[in-house]
Amino acid sequence: MIKRTLYFSNPAYLKTKNEQLVFESPETGETKQIPIEDIGLLILDHQQITISQALIAKLLANNSAFITCDNSHHPTGLLLNLDGNTLQSAKFSAQVEATVPLKKQLWQQTVSAKINNQASLLETKRVTVKNMRNWAMEVKSGDADHHEAMAAAYYWKNIFPDFLEFRRERFGPPPNNLLNYGYAILRATVARSLVASGLLPTLGIFHKNQYNAYCLADDIMEPYRPFVDRVVTEIVRMNGNFLELTPNMKKELLNIPAMDVRIKGEKSPLMVAVQKTTASLSKCFEGKLRKIDYPEFINLS
């Protein structure tokens, strides 16, 4: 089943009782209860939210991803379960012992899938993508010829209207802020599934940074990024003013885990597709599969 994404943007007291998340509003006195087993992602976006240690422990035991936001309302922290799979030790060993050639092959598949999904989104903007499709087919082991960078330059030049003169920069002007927010939600979704599949989110197949605890999540989310981009391009198209993240914009971005994608020829919510992707990655490390299962867009015409 697809898990729920909960977002709290007002002062609140959060605690647990009878395996439920109990929400209490100090402003209105309102009280609500939500089964913890239904929660996949919890986002706290207010400086006056109090959460009990007992609730945190139960959320993590349920393998719920827990995101905190800073005073500018951008995700700044991610908390995950450390024991998400019954065969975790064996799966950790297979991941750690993965050979360099295997990692390069997996990165080749990842880059190719990402470029194809970028091309699919550009096609809806009536942009020529023959070069993108060729680059996707020509990706070599480890992306030795840097096709990902070539595709990115073309993609970002064409994805938004020309008047924006858009450049993808993490701390750049809007709509970079919308992309950052959507990617943070996607990253948490992927990291949660990696843990559930018994993998270490820290050990990447391509990304390597001693200060990054989620290198593998950053690798595996790459082919999923265009799904976030699709939501952001729609927000930009429908809103003349997108300089700040409004509650309605956040609502659209929070629906990303539930959006439909196609994986292995079947329609699936993105969160479920991510679970299939990370499960296939685990089997690749164990030598049971040779290819990661990645998603595609559904009917973008």
C-alpha positions in Angstrom: 0.0 0.0 0.0 1.1 3.6 -0.5 2.0 5.4 2.7 0.7 8.8 3.6 2.7 12.0 3.6 1.8 14.2 6.6 2.8 17.9 6.6 2.5 20.2 9.6 2.9 23.9 9.1 1.3 25.3 12.3 2.1 25.1 16.0 1.3 21.6 17.2 1.9 19.0 19.9 2.6 15.6 18.4 2.6 12.5 20.6 1.5 8.8 20.4 -1.2 6.7 22.0 -2.5 3.2 21.1 -0.2 3.1 18.0 -1.7 6.4 16.7 -0.1 9.7 16.0 -2.0 12.2 18.1 -2.1 15.8 16.9 -3.1 18.6 19.3 -3.4 22.2 18.2 -2.5 24.7 20.9 -4.3 27.4 18.9 -7.7 25.8 18.4 -7.6 22.8 20.8 -8.3 20.5 17.9 -7.2 16.9 18.3 -6.8 14.3 15.6 -5.4 10.7 15.4 -3.7 8.9 12.5 -2.5 5.3 12.5 1.3 5.3 12.6 1.4 2.3 10.2 -0.1 4.5 7.5 2.6 7.1 7.6 5.5 7.0 5.1 6.7 10.6 5.3 6.3 13.2 8.1 7.3 16.8 7.5 7.5 19.4 10.3 7.5 22.9 9.0 7.1 25.2 12.0 9.4 26.3 14.7 6.7 25.8 17.4 6.1 22.1 16.9 6.7 19.8 19.8 7.1 16.0 19.2 7.5 13.3 21.8 10.5 10.9 21.8 8.0 8.0 22.0 6.4 9.1 18.7 9.7 9.5 17.0 10.7 5.9 18.1 7.4 4.5 16.8 7.7 6.4 13.5 11.2 5.0 12.9 10.1 1.5 13.9 7.5 1.9 11.1 10.3 3.0 8.7 8.7 6.4 8.3 11.0 9.1 7.0 11.0 12.2 9.3 11.9 15.6 7.7 12.4 18.9 9.6 12.4 22.3 8.0 14.3 25.5 9.0 12.9 28.9 9.6 12.9 29.6 5.9 10.6 26.6 5.4 13.1 24.5 3.5 13.8 20.9 4.5 17.0 20.8 6.5 17.1 17.4 8.3 16.2 13.8 7.6 15.8 11.0 10.1 15.6 7.3 9.1 15.4 3.9 10.7 18.7 2.1 11.2 17.2 -1.4 11.1 14.9 -1.5 8.1 15.3 -5.1 6.8 15.5 -8.5 8.5 18.5 -9.6 6.2 20.2 -6.2 6.6 23.7 -7.6 7.5 23.9 -9.8 4.5 22.6 -7.0 2.2 25.1 -4.5 3.7 27.9 -7.0 2.9 26.8 -7.4 -0.7 26.6 -3.6 -1.1 30.0 -3.0 0.5 31.7 -5.7 -1.6 30.2 -4.5 -4.9 32.9 -4.3 -7.6 33.8 -1.1 -9.4 32.7 -2.5 -12.8 29.3 -3.4 -11.3 28.9 0.1 -9.9 29.9 1.6 -13.2 27.3 -0.5 -15.0 24.6 0.5 -12.5 25.5 4.1 -13.0 25.3 3.7 -16.8 21.8 2.4 -16.4 20.9 5.2 -14.0 22.1 8.0 -16.3 20.4 6.4 -19.4 17.1 6.2 -17.6 17.4 9.8 -16.3 18.1 11.2 -19.8 15.2 9.3 -21.3 12.8 10.6 -18.7 14.2 14.2 -19.3 13.6 13.7 -23.0 10.0 12.5 -22.4 9.3 15.7 -20.4 10.9 17.9 -23.0 8.7 16.3 -25.7 5.6 17.7 -24.0 7.2 21.2 -24.5 7.6 20.4 -28.2 11.3 20.5 -27.9 13.5 18.3 -30.2 14.8 15.4 -28.2 16.5 13.2 -30.9 19.9 14.2 -29.4 18.7 13.3 -25.9 17.5 9.9 -27.1 20.9 9.3 -28.8 22.8 10.3 -25.7 20.7 7.9 -23.6 21.6 5.0 -25.9 25.3 6.0 -26.0 26.0 6.2 -22.3 29.0 4.1 -21.5 30.0 2.3 -18.4 30.4 4.9 -15.6 29.2 7.6 -18.0 32.8 8.0 -19.1 31.9 10.5 -21.8 29.8 12.7 -19.5 26.5 12.3 -21.3 24.6 13.2 -18.1 26.2 16.7 -18.1 25.6 17.2 -21.9 21.9 16.2 -21.5 21.6 18.4 -18.4 22.8 21.5 -20.2 20.3 21.0 -23.1 17.5 20.0 -20.7 17.7 23.0 -18.4 18.0 25.4 -21.3 14.7 24.2 -22.7 12.5 23.1 -19.8 11.3 26.5 -18.7 10.0 29.5 -20.7 12.8 31.6 -22.3 11.9 34.7 -20.4 13.0 33.1 -17.1 16.6 32.7 -18.4 16.7 29.8 -16.0 19.9 28.2 -14.6 19.8 25.2 -12.3 21.6 26.3 -9.1 20.7 25.1 -5.7 20.8 28.6 -4.2 19.7 30.3 -7.4 16.6 32.4 -8.0 13.1 30.8 -8.4 11.9 28.4 -9.5 15.1 26.7 -8.0 13.3 27.0 -4.7 10.4 24.8 -5.9 12.9 22.3 -7.4 14.8 22.1 -4.1 11.7 21.5 -2.1 10.4 18.8 -4.5 13.8 17.1 -4.6 14.0 17.0 -0.8 10.7 15.1 -0.7 11.9 12.8 -3.4 15.2 12.2 -1.6 13.5 11.3 1.6 11.2 8.9 -0.2 14.2 7.2 -1.9 16.3 7.0 1.3 13.3 5.5 3.2 13.0 2.7 0.5 16.7 2.1 0.5 16.6 1.4 4.2 13.6 -0.8 3.8 15.6 -2.8 1.1 18.4 -3.3 3.6 20.8 -0.9 1.9 23.1 1.8 3.3 22.0 5.2 1.9 25.5 6.5 2.6 27.4 4.3 0.2 26.8 5.5 -3.4 27.4 3.9 -6.7 28.6 7.2 -8.2 28.2 10.1 -5.7 31.0 10.1 -3.1 31.1 12.8 -0.5 32.4 12.4 3.1 29.9 15.0 4.2 26.9 13.4 2.5 25.0 10.8 4.5 22.7 10.0 1.5 25.0 9.4 -1.5 23.1 6.3 -2.7 19.8 8.1 -2.4 21.2 10.9 -4.5 22.3 8.3 -7.1 19.0 6.4 -7.3 16.7 9.4 -7.3 18.3 10.7 -10.5 15.8 9.1 -13.0 13.0 10.3 -10.7 14.0 13.9 -10.8 12.1 14.7 -14.0 8.9 13.7 -12.2 9.5 16.5 -9.8 10.4 18.8 -12.7 7.1 18.1 -14.3 5.2 19.2 -11.2 7.3 22.4 -11.0 6.9 23.3 -14.6 3.1 23.0 -14.1 3.3 25.2 -11.1 5.3 27.8 -13.1 2.8 27.6 -16.0 -0.2 28.1 -13.8 1.2 30.7 -11.4 2.4 34.1 -12.5 4.0 34.7 -9.1 6.1 31.8 -8.0 8.9 33.7 -6.1 7.8 32.1 -2.8 6.5 28.7 -1.9 2.8 29.1 -1.1 0.8 26.5 0.8 -0.9 25.5 -2.5 2.5 25.0 -4.2 3.7 22.9 -1.3 0.5 20.8 -1.5 1.3 20.0 -5.2 4.8 19.1 -4.3 3.7 16.9 -1.4 1.7 14.8 -3.8 4.8 13.7 -5.6 5.1 10.3 -3.8 1.5 9.5 -4.9 1.8 10.6 -8.6 1.5 7.8 -11.1 4.5 6.4 -13.1 5.1 3.4 -15.2 7.6 0.7 -14.1 8.1 -2.7 -15.6 5.2 -1.9 -17.9 2.7 -1.3 -15.1 1.1 1.8 -13.6 2.3 2.5 -10.1 2.3 5.3 -7.5 5.8 6.8 -7.4 6.4 5.7 -3.8 5.7 2.1 -4.7 7.9 2.4 -7.8 10.7 3.6 -5.7 10.3 0.5 -3.5 10.6 -1.7 -6.7 13.7 0.3 -7.8 15.5 -0.2 -4.5 14.5 -3.8 -4.2 16.0 -4.4 -7.7 19.2 -2.6 -6.7 19.6 -4.8 -3.7 19.3 -7.9 -6.0 21.9 -6.3 -8.4 24.4 -6.1 -5.5 23.6 -9.7 -4.6 24.2 -10.9 -8.2 20.5 -11.9 -8.6 19.7 -9.2 -11.2 21.7 -7.3 -13.8 19.5 -4.3 -14.2 17.8 -1.8 -11.9 14.1 -1.3 -12.5 13.5 2.4 -13.2 10.3 4.3 -13.9 9.0 6.0 -17.1 6.4 8.7 -17.6 2.8 7.7 -18.3 1.1 9.1 -21.4 2.7 12.6 -21.5 1.2 13.4 -24.9 
